[in-house]
Amino acid sequence: MSEEFKEQLRKYSEGTLPEEEREALESELAKLEAYQLYLEEQMEREEQTSGQWTKADPEGGAATGLKKAKRKAKRREKSIIRRGKWKARLVNTLTVFAAFIVFMIISNIITIVFYSTGNRGETYSDVVSSAIAVTRPNTTTYLSSNAKSVFRMNLTGKLLKQVGGEKVQMGNYNQTFLLGLSYPGVFNWMDDRNASNYIFYYPSADGSVSSGDNSDEWNKLDKLPEGTVAEAYLSFDHLYTTEELLKEFEPLNILPVWFGADTGPSTHDEVVTSPLGFPYDPIWHDDDMLKSEVTTQKTGWFSSVSSYSSVSPSVEPYGDGALRDANFIKTLKLLQKHRSLARKAAPFIELDTSLSYLQEHGVQIYGAVATGPVKELLKLREASWVSYIRVGEVRLWNWRE
């Protein structure tokens, strides 16, 4: 008998038990009385049976019958206990299963509300894709968010490179979130060379590149068939502004896709090991988009759907250097605001020092990634402003003149 039950009995005898508890206790006591009467009746039957067997067989032969009756009673008791155990197990299992279902429903509701509040899912996607775009030359990803159960969300997307006139998949990206916490992003490259294929040389004071002997790279490019397109990592003879560099590319039949920016001491070594830059196509964020007038359509008594279209600002193909630079600075400030999340995708990024240097000295470019027909890239061998080249991805002809 539990202490709680004893306490209820004490209060019942003293008349201090509340009305509802008193009625419940009386009902329980009635059940106990009925059970006690049942046991007493069973015991009386067994005694009567034992007495009858003793009278019928004074020599003691009734002992065998008594033993059989006891064995039957024990089997019956075991059967009752076994059924009680299985019933208890079933009740416990159903209780746990019901609790699990309730927990999953509640956790799913919390997960959806958390990631949709304040556009967290879209913000996380913007930060991660921007971090990849500015730290990995000519690499972009379009991430999709998928809310999971138990407070988790996944960001997944393809890792793409511009090679010629097409974006080519080079791998996949995945990042998992647990509410506001993020696990490190996972890059699954189809070819391990894509993880660190880029090499840039920072220009010296006289515009030379002492360790940048790239005759093998030009020979490699020269031996490629004419009907192919390639990706090229270019280092320059000196620092260029964005506007100046775009003018150098304008007369060429090749496409610049990424610019490496001078971000201070981390890029002043002879070989730039941790490049930071921006893509040729600006990284537009939600507040950059030009939205049309919002139209609202009722879908029910208490519901409606709002719709609008959004367009990114227009940019001159070989101009608007100031706009591109401002977009780059704005993107770095977004990453700085979400520093912890940005470093899950780009752990080597130095946001504070890089931003301070860029804001003080302006955006100056030491290298770029370009792509186009092999025969057009070979013309850069005669360009005085290109001091070093490294050949990247190569594909069959997909160029549109």
C-alpha positions in Angstrom: 0.0 0.0 0.0 1.5 3.3 -1.1 2.1 6.2 1.4 -0.2 8.4 -0.8 -3.1 5.9 -0.4 -2.5 5.6 3.4 -2.6 9.4 3.6 -5.9 9.5 1.8 -7.3 6.8 4.2 -6.2 8.9 7.1 -7.9 12.1 5.8 -11.0 10.0 4.9 -11.3 8.8 8.5 -10.8 12.3 9.8 -13.4 13.7 7.3 -10.9 16.2 5.8 -10.7 14.6 2.3 -12.1 16.8 -0.5 -15.4 15.7 -2.0 -14.0 14.6 -5.4 -11.2 12.6 -3.8 -13.6 11.1 -1.2 -15.9 9.8 -3.9 -12.9 8.3 -5.8 -11.6 6.7 -2.7 -15.0 5.2 -1.8 -15.2 3.8 -5.3 -11.8 2.2 -4.9 -12.6 0.8 -1.5 -15.8 -0.8 -2.9 -13.6 -2.5 -5.5 -11.3 -3.7 -2.8 -14.2 -5.1 -0.8 -15.6 -6.9 -3.8 -12.1 -8.4 -4.5 -11.8 -9.4 -0.8 -15.2 -11.1 -0.9 -14.2 -13.0 -4.1 -11.0 -14.3 -2.4 -12.9 -15.4 0.7 -15.4 -17.3 -1.4 -12.6 -19.0 -3.2 -10.9 -20.0 0.0 -14.2 -21.3 1.5 -14.8 -23.4 -1.6 -11.3 -24.9 -1.4 -11.8 -25.7 2.3 -15.2 -27.3 1.6 -13.6 -29.4 -1.2 -10.8 -30.4 1.0 -13.2 -31.4 3.8 -15.3 -33.5 1.4 -12.2 -35.3 0.1 -11.1 -36.0 3.7 -14.5 -37.4 4.6 -14.7 -39.5 1.5 -11.3 -41.0 2.0 -10.2 -41.1 5.6 -7.2 -43.2 4.6 -5.7 -40.1 3.1 -6.4 -40.8 -0.6 -7.9 -37.3 -0.8 -4.5 -35.8 -0.5 -3.8 -36.5 -4.2 -7.1 -34.7 -5.2 -6.2 -31.8 -2.9 -2.8 -31.4 -4.6 -4.5 -31.4 -8.0 -6.8 -28.7 -6.8 -3.9 -26.6 -5.5 -2.0 -27.1 -8.8 -5.1 -25.9 -10.7 -5.4 -22.9 -8.5 -1.8 -22.0 -9.0 -2.1 -22.3 -12.7 -5.1 -20.1 -12.6 -3.3 -17.6 -10.5 -0.3 -17.6 -12.9 -2.7 -17.2 -15.9 -4.2 -14.2 -14.2 -0.8 -12.7 -13.4 0.4 -13.3 -16.9 -2.6 -11.6 -18.5 -2.1 -8.7 -16.1 1.5 -8.3 -17.1 0.7 -8.3 -20.8 -2.1 -5.9 -20.3 0.3 -3.6 -18.4 2.9 -3.9 -21.1 0.3 -3.1 -23.8 -0.9 -0.1 -21.8 2.7 1.2 -21.3 3.5 0.7 -25.0 0.4 2.6 -26.1 1.2 5.4 -23.6 4.8 5.7 -24.9 3.6 5.6 -28.5 1.0 8.2 -27.9 3.5 10.4 -26.1 6.0 10.0 -29.0 3.3 11.1 -31.5 2.4 14.1 -29.4 6.0 15.1 -29.1 6.6 14.8 -32.9 3.6 16.9 -33.7 4.6 19.6 -31.2 8.2 19.6 -32.3 7.2 19.9 -36.0 5.0 22.9 -35.2 7.8 24.5 -33.2 10.3 23.8 -36.1 8.1 25.3 -38.8 7.2 28.4 -36.7 10.9 28.9 -35.7 12.4 28.8 -39.2 9.5 30.8 -40.8 9.6 33.5 -38.2 11.6 36.5 -39.4 12.4 34.6 -42.6 15.2 32.6 -40.8 15.3 29.9 -43.5 15.8 32.5 -46.3 18.4 34.5 -44.2 20.4 31.3 -43.5 20.3 30.4 -47.1 21.5 33.9 -48.2 24.3 33.9 -45.7 25.7 30.5 -46.6 25.4 30.9 -50.4 27.1 34.4 -50.1 29.9 33.0 -47.9 30.6 30.3 -50.6 30.4 32.8 -53.5 33.0 35.2 -52.0 35.5 32.7 -50.7 35.5 30.1 -53.5 36.4 31.5 -56.9 33.8 30.8 -59.6 31.6 28.7 -57.3 28.0 29.4 -56.7 25.2 27.4 -55.1 21.4 27.9 -55.0 20.3 26.5 -51.7 16.9 25.2 -50.8 15.8 24.9 -47.1 13.9 21.9 -45.8 12.5 21.9 -42.3 12.9 18.5 -40.6 11.4 17.0 -37.5 12.9 17.5 -34.0 13.8 21.2 -34.6 16.2 20.6 -37.5 16.5 22.1 -40.9 18.7 21.2 -43.9 20.2 23.5 -46.5 21.1 21.6 -49.7 22.2 22.7 -53.2 24.4 22.0 -56.1 27.9 23.5 -56.4 28.2 25.1 -59.8 31.0 26.6 -61.9 30.7 28.7 -65.0 32.6 26.9 -67.8 32.1 28.5 -71.2 28.4 29.4 -71.7 27.0 26.9 -69.1 27.0 26.4 -65.4 28.4 22.9 -64.7 27.8 20.9 -61.5 31.0 20.2 -59.6 29.5 18.8 -56.4 26.9 19.1 -53.7 26.6 21.1 -50.5 24.8 20.2 -47.3 24.4 22.0 -44.0 22.3 21.0 -41.0 20.7 23.3 -38.4 19.4 22.6 -34.9 17.2 25.6 -34.1 19.7 28.5 -34.1 22.8 26.4 -34.1 24.5 25.2 -37.3 26.8 22.3 -38.0 29.8 22.8 -40.4 28.8 22.8 -44.0 29.8 19.7 -46.0 31.3 20.0 -49.5 30.9 16.8 -51.6 33.1 17.5 -54.7 32.9 15.2 -57.7 36.6 15.8 -58.2 38.9 16.7 -55.2 40.8 19.1 -57.4 37.8 21.4 -57.4 38.3 22.0 -53.6 41.5 24.0 -54.1 42.3 24.2 -57.8 42.7 28.0 -57.8 46.0 29.8 -57.6 46.6 33.5 -57.7 49.8 35.6 -57.4 49.7 39.0 -55.8 51.5 41.5 -58.0 54.9 42.7 -56.9 56.0 46.4 -57.0 57.4 46.1 -60.5 54.5 44.0 -61.8 56.4 40.8 -62.0 55.6 37.3 -60.6 58.8 35.8 -59.4 57.4 32.3 -58.8 54.8 32.3 -61.5 56.4 30.3 -64.3 53.3 29.4 -66.2 54.7 28.2 -69.6 53.3 24.8 -68.9 49.8 26.3 -68.4 50.0 28.1 -71.7 51.2 24.9 -73.4 48.3 23.0 -71.9 45.9 25.6 -73.1 47.5 25.6 -76.6 47.1 21.8 -77.0 43.4 21.8 -76.2 41.2 21.3 -79.3 39.8 24.5 -80.8 36.2 23.3 -80.2 36.5 23.5 -76.4 35.9 26.0 -73.7 37.9 26.4 -70.5 38.1 28.1 -67.2 41.2 30.2 -66.5 42.5 31.7 -63.2 44.3 35.0 -64.1 46.8 37.1 -62.0 47.5 40.7 -63.0 50.6 42.9 -63.3 49.2 45.4 -60.8 46.0 46.2 -58.8 43.0 47.4 -60.9 39.8 49.0 -59.9 36.6 47.1 -60.9 35.8 49.7 -63.5 39.4 49.5 -65.0 39.3 45.7 -65.2 35.9 45.5 -66.8 37.2 47.8 -69.6 40.1 45.4 -70.2 37.6 42.5 -70.7 35.2 44.5 -72.8 36.8 43.9 -76.2 37.5 40.2 -75.6 35.2 37.3 -76.4 35.5 35.9 -73.0 33.5 36.2 -69.8 34.9 37.3 -66.4 33.1 35.4 -63.7 34.9 36.2 -60.4 37.2 39.0 -59.1 39.8 38.5 -56.4 40.0 41.6 -54.1 42.9 42.9 -52.1 41.8 42.6 -48.5 45.0 43.5 -46.7 47.9 41.5 -45.3 46.3 38.1 -45.8 46.5 38.6 -49.6 49.9 40.3 -49.7 51.9 37.1 -49.7 53.3 36.0 -53.1 50.7 33.3 -53.4 47.2 34.1 -52.3 46.0 31.0 -50.4 42.7 32.4 -49.0 41.2 34.5 -51.7 38.2 36.8 -51.0 36.3 38.4 -53.8 33.0 38.7 -55.6 31.3 37.2 -58.6 30.8 39.1 -61.9 27.0 38.9 -61.3 26.3 40.8 -58.1 25.0 38.9 -55.1 21.6 40.5 -54.7 19.8 40.3 -51.4 16.2 40.5 -50.5 16.2 44.2 -49.8 18.0 44.9 -53.1 15.2 43.6 -55.2 12.7 45.9 -56.9 9.3 44.7 -56.1 6.1 45.4 -58.1 2.9 46.4 -56.5 1.5 43.8 -54.1 -1.8 42.3 -55.2 -4.0 40.5 -52.6 -6.6 37.9 -53.5 -9.1 36.4 -51.1 -9.2 32.6 -50.9 -11.8 32.2 -48.2 -13.7 33.9 -45.4 -10.7 34.6 -43.3 -7.7 33.9 -45.7 -6.0 35.7 -48.6 -3.0 35.3 -50.8 -0.6 38.2 -51.6 1.6 38.1 -54.7 4.2 40.3 -56.3 7.1 40.0 -58.7 10.7 41.1 -57.9 13.4 42.2 -60.3 17.1 42.7 -59.5 18.7 46.1 -60.3 20.1 46.4 -63.8 23.9 46.4 -64.2 26.0 47.5 -67.2 27.9 44.4 -68.6 31.2 46.2 -68.5 30.5 49.0 -66.2 28.9 50.1 -62.9 32.1 49.3 -61.0 30.9 51.4 -58.0 27.6 49.5 -57.8 29.5 46.2 -57.9 31.9 47.3 -55.2 29.1 48.5 -52.9 27.3 45.2 -53.4 30.5 43.3 -52.4 30.9 45.5 -49.2 27.2 45.0 -48.3 27.6 41.2 -48.7 30.6 41.1 -46.4 28.6 43.2 -43.8 25.8 40.6 -44.0 28.4 37.9 -43.3 29.8 39.9 -40.4 26.4 40.2 -38.9 26.0 36.4 -39.0 29.7 35.7 -38.4 29.2 32.3 -36.7 27.0 31.0 -39.5 29.3 32.3 -42.3 32.3 30.5 -40.8 30.5 27.2 -40.9 30.7 27.5 -44.7 34.0 29.4 -44.9 36.0 28.8 -41.7 39.1 30.7 -43.0 37.3 34.0 -43.7 38.6 37.1 -41.9 35.7 39.5 -42.0 36.7 42.3 -39.6 40.2 43.0 -41.0 39.0 42.5 -44.6 36.1 44.9 -44.3 38.2 47.5 -42.5 40.9 47.4 -45.2 38.4 47.5 -48.1 36.5 50.5 -46.6 39.8 52.3 -46.1 41.6 51.5 -49.4 38.6 50.8 -51.7 38.1 47.6 -53.8 41.3 46.8 -55.8 41.6 43.6 -57.8 44.7 41.4 -58.2 43.2 38.5 -60.1 40.1 37.1 -61.7 38.5 33.9 -63.1 37.5 34.1 -66.8 36.0 31.5 -69.1 35.4 31.2 -72.9 36.7 29.5 -76.0 40.3 28.2 -75.7 41.4 30.2 -78.8 40.2 33.4 -77.1 41.9 32.6 -73.8 45.1 32.0 -75.7 45.0 35.7 -76.9 45.7 36.7 -73.2 49.2 35.5 -73.6 49.9 38.7 -75.4 48.1 40.9 -72.9 50.5 42.9 -70.8 48.1 43.1 -67.9 47.9 39.3 -67.4 51.0 38.1 -65.6 50.0 34.5 -64.8 47.4 31.9 -65.9 46.2 28.6 -64.5 43.9 26.4 -66.5 40.9 25.0 -64.7 37.9 23.1 -66.0 37.6 22.2 -69.7 34.4 21.3 -71.6 33.3 20.7 -75.1 32.0 23.7 -77.1 29.0 25.4 -75.5 29.8 29.0 -76.3 27.3 31.4 -77.8 29.0 34.1 -80.0 
